[in-house]
Amino acid sequence: MAAGRLVRNSISLRALPFPDRDPGGTIEPMLPALLRGVIFISVLAAPFVAALLAG
C-alpha cells in the first residue's frame, strides 16, 4: 500500500511544475516591454509627423 502511495506522490510531484511552462505565461512579461517600445517610437515619430502635416 505504501509503495503505491509513493509512486502516486512522485508522479504528482513531477507533474506539478508543468502548468508553469504554458505558452501564455511566456508572452505575458513581453507585453509591457512591447507597449513601452510602441510609446517610445510614437514619441520619436511625433515631431516628424507634425512637420509633414504642417507642410
Protein Blocks (a to p, Z undefined) as FASTA:
>chain_A
ZZmmmmmmmmmmmmmmmmmmpfklmmmmmmmmmmmmmmmmmmmmmmmmmmmmnZZ
